[in-house]
C-alpha cells in the first residue's frame, strides 16, 4: 500500500528536524575548539535535542512501516 501524501510530508519534516538538530549540535561542538568560552550544559542540551529528534523520526518510521494486518 503506498504511503499517503501526508505521511511523506511528515517523514520529510521529521528528517529535516533531525538533520537540523544534528547540525546545530555539530556546530556547537566545533565551537568548543575555538577561543570563545562554551558551555558543557548547552552542548548536552543540543545533544539531547538531536537524540530526541532522531528518536521521533525512528518511532514514526517504525509505526508507519507496520501494516494494518500487524495491528489485529
N, C-alpha and C positions, 0 to 999 in steps of 0.2 A: 504494500500500500504506500503510495507516495506521500511525502510529508506535506502538510498544509502550508500555504504561503506564510502564515503567521508563525509556524514552527521554525521555518527557515530564518525569518526575521529575528525571532527570539534567540536562536542559536548564534546567529551572526552578532547580535547585540552583546550576548554574553562573552563571545570570543573577543570582541573589541574591548570590553571592560576588563577582561582578564589580561589582555595584552597591555592595555594602558596601565594597569596596576603594576605589572612586572616592569615596564619601562620606568615608571616613577621610582620604584624600589631600586632598580639598577642604577639610575642616575644619582640617586642619593648615596648609594653605596660607593660609587665612583667619587663622589664629592668628599667622602671621608678621607681620601688620599691627598686632598689638596690642603692649602694652608689655612682655610677657614675652619672655624670650630663647627662641629656637627654634634648631633645628639644621638646617643645609642637608643634612647627611648623612641625617638622619631623613626629610626631605622627599623626597630622592632614593630612599630605601628604599620609601616609600609610593607614589611614582610607579612604581617598578619593579614593586611588588606589584600595583598597579592594571593596569599594562600586561600583566603575565603572566596575571592573571585574565581579562582581555578576550581575550587570545590563546588561552587554554584554551577559552573559550566559543566563539570563532570556529572553532577547529580541530574542536571537537565538532560544531558545526552543519554544517560543510562535510562532515565524514565521514558524518554521519547523512543528509545530503541525497543522497549518492551511492547510486544504485540498485544492486542485485546485478548487473544486466547490465553496468554500467560496470567491474566488477572482473574480468570474464572474457570 
